[in-house]
Amino acid sequence: MKKEIKFSFIDLFSGIGGFRMALDNNGGECLGFSEIDKDAIETYCRNSDEPIENNLGDIRKIKQLPKHNLLTAGVPCQSWSIAGRNLGFDDDRGQLWNDTIFLLHQSKPDAFIFENVKGLVDPRNKEALKYILERIKEAGYHANYYVLNSFDYGVPQNRVRIYIIGFKNKKFANKFVLPKPLQKKIKLASILSDFNEQLIDKKEEVYKDLFGEIVPQKTMSLSTSNGLNDYFLFNDLRNGHSTIHSWDILETTERQKSICYLLLKNRRKSAYGNLDGNPLSLKHFQSLDPSIKKNEIESLVDLGIFKKVNYSYSINGNLDLELTENEKVIINNCPGNILIVDDLKTNRELKLKKISLSKTIPLMIEKGMLVPIEVRYDFKNTKISTGLYGINRIFLPTSNIFPTLVASDTNDYVTTEVIRAKNQDEHKDLFINEVFKNKNYRRITKEEACLIQGFPSDFLLPENRARWMKLIGNSVSVPVIDALAKAIVETGVFDINSDLSSVKLKSNSVNTHENQLLGSARNVC
């Protein structure tokens, strides 16, 4: 049966087709897509039966778009994400917003949906978001932005994103109503291929029947059962009843454990530095507990729980050395001839000039320019997302959600073991002995990753894990776009359009006089 075409659309930064799938389901007809990643292009075309010739190519080279009703764009997010350097429009990739808004202004569709990471609405990016919204308004659109979590719209994933939605006609902008979150959420257990979801359909009742009423306890988890977290975090920098530390895994004495907790509880205090987490010197440890000896700290270094760090250096200005440009910048940002590494980590000039401290400082030491003057101790594993020993988090099947899928993959795992504990101590002990030690955990499969993003489990992706994880992690969640598309259609914005031509124009179309005029303004749009 031939579907009813309600509107036409152009799919910019199309990825593997998350927008495409949702819009097709709502009566949309794709007139062209724009993508430069080879794997993404092949995946998009295989799953949508779209001829590869309809790829408009690099957005920076598109001069004219086919006439269409709806423009979509998942603008690359690195400039605004926490994982990036947070440079916004100082990052070249941020300029892709200018190209997107230029094409919006040039093609004048009835409506648009732009998607980006939550970082764009963070206070540090306030001016950047304001700039984008102002340019959209200058392009002739009435727009608003919404911060939505994919979990609320039909996938078991904690994925918070910003969606900017706009209309050319204010009447339809006023009619747009944000879709309400689903009352019944899809849980993680429902997508695990080797688990019987019925076993935990009524998990609260199961716990209550086994142990009676359990008083919920304060928790920072996104998913809990009777006050007990539904996942375990492998991390030395955080603490909680479901946190597994390296000293829980390695054989350590109670004394060693107490020294580890001393560092954990004090490293975020401003008295020890300007960062969120700071190493402590032997003197710092002894100010907290005078009985601590240097050999006790060193024993934790030997175990691989602590590491030594050269916290500060004196700058030897007497040497007649030829400085590189990077070395000059570093020295100019060190008052009093003292270089404190952690102070330079937050220096904006070094970020803008992409100066690597880990590469430059060892070369300066080798030249004799820097002499260590203070040694401190920190946890060896200080990258939160990396976790410990290759594990970041292990999620129980009772969890409501799985964390945000990202292009680089994560060290997050799932287990199909259900833990029923009476208290927090038992909860942790059962996990360590029944799940961790027995290695009863695994990574999510390709089929599960598809379901977590709202794609069908048989969606065609490359076999290599790194390749399919990059594609699925960069995609939008299909059910969110589906709900937004329905809400846009319901405004009636496309009802007045009689011309839904499916003629597909190529990106090298001849410029009209209007395009020639717009081209000169592209860099400021």
SULKA-V379620 format. One record per run of one state. SS is the DSSP state (A for helix, B for strand, O for the rest). FROM is the first residue (numbers start at 0). TO is the last residue. If there is no record, write none. Layout:
BEGIN
ss->{SS;SS}
from->{FROM;FROM}
to->{TO;TO}
END
This chain:
BEGIN
ss->{O;B;O;A;O;B;O;A;O;A;B;O;A;O;B;O;A;O;A;O;B;A;O;A;O;B;A;O;B;O;B;O;A;O;A;O;A;O;A;O;B;O;B;O;B;O;B;O;A;O;A;O;A;O;B;O;A;O;A;O;B;O;A;O;A;B;A;O;A;O;A;O;B;O;B;O;B;O;B;O;B;O;B;O;A;O;B;O;A;O;A;O;A;O;A;O;A;O}
from->{0;6;12;17;24;27;34;37;48;51;54;55;58;61;69;74;87;90;91;107;110;117;121;122;138;141;149;153;156;158;159;167;169;175;187;191;196;200;202;211;223;225;227;229;230;234;242;244;245;249;253;266;269;272;279;280;281;288;293;302;305;315;324;332;334;337;340;344;347;352;356;366;369;379;387;388;390;391;392;395;401;403;411;414;423;436;441;442;445;453;464;473;477;490;512;519;521;524}
to->{5;11;16;23;26;33;36;47;50;53;54;57;60;68;73;86;89;90;106;109;116;120;121;137;140;148;152;155;157;158;166;168;174;186;190;195;199;201;210;222;224;226;228;229;233;241;243;244;248;252;265;268;271;278;279;280;287;292;301;304;314;323;331;333;336;339;343;346;351;355;365;368;378;386;387;389;390;391;394;400;402;410;413;422;435;440;441;444;452;463;472;476;489;511;518;520;523;524}
END
